[in-house]
Amino acid sequence: MKQLKNRKRELVDSIIELLPAVSPSLINAKTFWMSEDELTELIGMIHDGDRNEFYEMINS
């Protein structure tokens, strides 16, 4: 269980690094319930230049 939490923390930290204009607290709050697979998919979308989906999620 702890390994999963550490992995999720690493993924969220990666998102925070990729989106420096977004508050880390907001990213933490919006990604808290996401699974490891969802976080990985989100990072892939950000890398592909599709940040709009993440911004839409933040604003919902």
Sequence and secondary structure as in RCSB ss.txt:
>XXXX:A:sequence
MKQLKNRKRELVDSIIELLPAVSPSLINAKTFWMSEDELTELIGMIHDGDRNEFYEMINS
>XXXX:A:secstr
 HHHHHHHHHHHHHHHHH TTS HHHHHHHHTT  HHHHHHHHHHHHTT HHHHHHHHH 
